Amino acid sequence: MRKMIFAMSISMLILTGCTVGKANETKIIAHRGAHIAAPENTLEAIEKADVLGYSGVEIDVRTSKDRINFLMHDDTLDRTTNGTGIAETFTIKELKNLTIKTEEYPEFKGKIVKIPTFEETVKAIAKTKLEVNVDGSKGDWANEKFVDSIIQTLKKYKVYDRSFFVLSNKEIRDNVVEKYSDATVSWLYDSKNNIDDEIRQVKEYEHSLLSISNSQADKQMLRKLSQAQIKYQVYGVNDAERIQELQRQGVPIIETDKIDPTKLE
């Protein structure tokens, strides 16, 4: 009986250790979805991010002429679709009549890929465990109705609790947090600012993290962030060896355009 209890105790310790280890793993975020495998900012890129084992996705949200939120990085349609012109001057029906370019993706060659609405995207994410980084440099985050539409959609599909918003304008960020005190916000670190001041600011919010470019994330910076015990992400990391280096240094979140997490050792 004692041997059985001892064995069960060891098993529990092993399981608990695995759980803790998994929770502390570096999260890999797919910038604009997994556009190494599918066109950026599409439902297909969301699905591929889940299949490839990313921890989350970064997406860009804009608003159509008839006030429907949709995914699109660029101001214009030219680069990613068969349309031309400023994306937000079209109605959602007009946007849906366009197709996403797929020439660079053999799996989707000849297939019809559409611009997704934000709601369609969140609904798809809700079926996964993916976290969501909503880029606040797109869309009118100074508009309360826009902010409400984003957050209410995330809440509707129970994705809000695994979402954060990158809002580098402090006034806009503070306005969002004033209304939604449980919102997790982030902003891009500017090297002109004092990092100690930025760390203090992170701690002033109830839920926040700092976004730092790969070029700024040297060992001294990462050591300081780690010692401060704040949440942060390093973005723009597109080299596998660099990702592994950051993982060894305990970076909580890494955002990438090019690295397939299944190929990391």
C-alpha positions in Angstrom: 0.0 0.0 0.0 2.8 2.4 0.9 4.6 1.6 -2.4 1.4 2.4 -4.2 1.0 5.8 -2.4 4.6 6.6 -3.1 4.3 5.7 -6.8 1.1 7.9 -7.0 2.9 10.8 -5.3 5.8 10.6 -7.7 3.4 10.5 -10.6 1.6 13.6 -9.3 4.9 15.4 -8.9 5.9 14.5 -12.5 2.6 15.6 -13.8 2.6 18.8 -11.8 6.2 19.6 -13.0 5.1 19.1 -16.6 2.2 21.4 -16.1 4.3 24.1 -14.6 7.0 23.7 -17.3 4.4 24.0 -20.1 2.9 27.1 -18.5 6.4 28.7 -18.5 7.2 27.9 -22.1 7.8 30.8 -24.5 4.7 31.5 -26.6 5.2 31.9 -30.3 2.8 34.3 -32.0 2.1 34.2 -35.8 2.3 37.7 -37.1 -0.8 38.3 -39.4 -1.6 34.7 -38.8 0.6 31.8 -40.1 1.3 33.5 -43.4 4.2 31.1 -44.0 1.5 28.6 -45.0 -1.5 30.7 -46.0 -2.3 34.3 -47.1 -2.0 36.8 -44.2 -5.0 37.9 -42.2 -7.3 35.2 -43.5 -9.3 32.4 -41.9 -6.9 30.0 -43.6 -3.9 31.7 -41.9 -5.7 31.3 -38.5 -6.4 27.6 -39.2 -2.8 27.1 -40.2 -1.5 28.8 -37.0 -3.6 26.4 -34.9 -2.4 23.3 -36.9 1.3 24.3 -36.7 1.1 24.8 -33.0 1.5 28.5 -32.6 0.3 29.9 -29.3 -1.5 32.9 -30.8 -2.0 35.2 -33.8 -1.5 38.9 -34.5 -4.3 40.4 -36.6 -5.1 43.8 -38.1 -8.6 45.1 -38.0 -10.2 47.8 -40.1 -13.7 49.1 -40.7 -15.6 49.0 -44.0 -17.6 51.9 -45.4 -20.8 50.4 -43.9 -19.1 49.9 -40.5 -18.3 46.2 -40.5 -14.9 45.3 -39.1 -12.6 43.1 -41.3 -9.0 42.0 -41.5 -6.5 43.8 -43.7 -3.0 45.0 -42.9 -2.4 47.5 -45.7 -4.3 50.7 -46.3 -5.0 49.6 -49.9 -6.2 46.4 -51.4 -3.6 46.3 -54.1 -0.9 44.0 -52.6 -3.0 41.2 -51.1 -6.2 41.1 -53.3 -7.4 41.4 -56.9 -8.8 44.8 -56.1 -7.4 48.3 -56.0 -8.0 51.3 -53.8 -8.3 52.2 -50.2 -9.8 49.3 -48.3 -12.0 51.2 -45.9 -13.8 53.1 -48.7 -15.5 49.8 -49.8 -18.6 48.2 -48.3 -18.3 44.7 -46.8 -20.2 43.3 -49.7 -17.7 44.9 -52.1 -14.8 43.5 -50.1 -16.3 40.1 -50.1 -16.6 40.1 -53.9 -12.8 40.4 -54.0 -10.4 37.4 -53.7 -7.1 37.2 -51.9 -4.0 36.5 -53.9 -2.8 33.0 -53.4 0.0 32.6 -56.0 2.7 32.3 -53.3 0.9 29.5 -51.6 0.9 26.2 -53.6 -1.8 24.6 -51.3 -4.2 27.5 -52.1 -3.4 28.0 -55.8 -6.6 28.0 -57.7 -8.7 28.2 -54.5 -10.9 31.1 -53.6 -9.8 32.9 -50.4 -11.8 35.8 -49.1 -11.3 38.8 -46.8 -12.7 37.7 -43.5 -14.8 39.9 -41.2 -13.5 40.3 -37.7 -16.4 38.4 -36.3 -15.8 35.5 -38.6 -12.1 35.5 -37.5 -13.0 35.6 -33.8 -15.5 32.8 -34.3 -12.8 30.7 -35.9 -10.3 31.5 -33.1 -12.9 30.5 -30.5 -12.6 26.9 -31.8 -8.9 26.9 -30.9 -6.8 27.8 -27.9 -5.0 30.6 -29.8 -4.4 33.9 -28.1 -5.0 37.1 -30.0 -2.8 40.2 -30.4 -5.0 42.9 -32.0 -2.8 45.5 -33.6 -4.1 48.9 -32.6 -2.2 50.8 -35.3 -5.1 49.9 -37.6 -8.7 51.0 -37.0 -10.0 54.0 -35.2 -9.2 53.2 -31.5 -10.1 56.8 -30.6 -13.7 55.9 -31.5 -15.6 54.5 -28.6 -18.0 52.6 -30.9 -15.1 50.9 -32.7 -13.5 49.9 -29.4 -16.9 48.5 -28.2 -17.4 46.5 -31.3 -14.0 44.9 -31.1 -14.3 44.0 -27.4 -17.9 42.9 -27.5 -17.1 40.6 -30.4 -14.2 39.1 -28.5 -16.5 38.6 -25.4 -19.3 37.2 -27.5 -17.1 34.3 -28.5 -15.3 34.0 -25.2 -11.9 35.0 -26.7 -11.5 38.3 -24.8 -9.7 36.7 -21.8 -6.9 35.5 -24.2 -6.6 38.8 -26.1 -4.4 41.9 -25.8 -4.3 45.2 -27.7 -1.2 46.9 -28.9 -2.0 50.6 -28.4 1.1 52.8 -28.6 -0.9 56.1 -28.1 -1.1 56.5 -24.4 -4.2 58.7 -24.4 -6.1 56.1 -26.5 -4.7 53.3 -24.3 -5.8 54.9 -21.1 -9.3 55.6 -22.5 -9.7 51.9 -23.4 -8.5 50.9 -20.0 -10.8 53.4 -18.3 -13.8 51.8 -19.8 -12.5 48.2 -19.8 -10.4 47.9 -16.8 -9.8 44.2 -17.4 -8.4 44.8 -20.9 -4.8 43.7 -21.4 -2.9 46.4 -23.3 0.6 46.7 -24.7 2.6 49.3 -26.6 5.7 49.5 -28.8 8.8 50.4 -26.8 10.5 53.5 -28.2 14.3 53.5 -27.6 14.1 57.2 -27.1 12.3 56.5 -23.8 13.9 55.4 -20.6 13.3 51.6 -20.1 12.9 52.1 -16.3 10.0 54.5 -17.0 8.4 52.0 -19.4 8.7 49.3 -16.8 7.1 51.5 -14.2 4.3 52.2 -16.6 3.6 48.5 -17.3 3.3 48.0 -13.5 0.8 50.9 -13.3 -1.8 49.0 -15.4 -3.6 46.1 -14.0 -3.1 44.0 -17.2 -0.3 45.0 -19.5 2.9 44.0 -21.3 5.6 45.8 -23.2 6.3 45.1 -26.9 10.0 45.3 -27.9 11.5 44.9 -31.3 14.0 42.2 -31.9 16.7 44.8 -32.6 16.2 46.3 -29.2 16.1 43.1 -27.2 19.8 42.7 -26.2 20.9 40.7 -23.2 21.0 43.7 -20.9 17.5 44.7 -21.8 16.1 41.2 -21.4 17.9 40.9 -18.0 16.3 44.1 -16.8 12.8 43.1 -18.0 13.2 39.7 -16.3 14.4 41.2 -13.1 11.4 43.6 -13.2 9.1 40.6 -13.4 6.8 42.2 -16.0 5.2 40.6 -19.1 6.6 41.5 -22.4 6.9 40.3 -26.0 9.7 40.5 -28.6 8.4 41.0 -32.1 10.0 40.8 -35.5 12.0 37.7 -34.8 12.5 35.8 -38.0 15.5 33.6 -37.4 15.2 30.2 -35.8 18.5 30.4 -33.9 17.5 33.8 -32.5 14.1 32.4 -31.3 15.9 29.5 -29.6 18.3 32.0 -28.0 15.4 34.1 -26.7 13.6 30.9 -25.4 16.7 30.0 -23.4 16.6 33.5 -21.9 13.1 33.0 -20.8 11.3 35.5 -23.1 7.6 35.1 -22.5 6.2 35.9 -26.0 7.9 35.9 -29.4 6.2 37.2 -32.5 7.4 36.0 -35.9 6.5 36.1 -39.6 8.7 33.3 -40.9 9.4 30.7 -38.3 7.4 27.4 -38.2 7.3 26.3 -34.5 7.2 22.7 -35.6 10.7 23.1 -37.0 12.2 24.4 -33.8 14.3 21.9 -31.8 
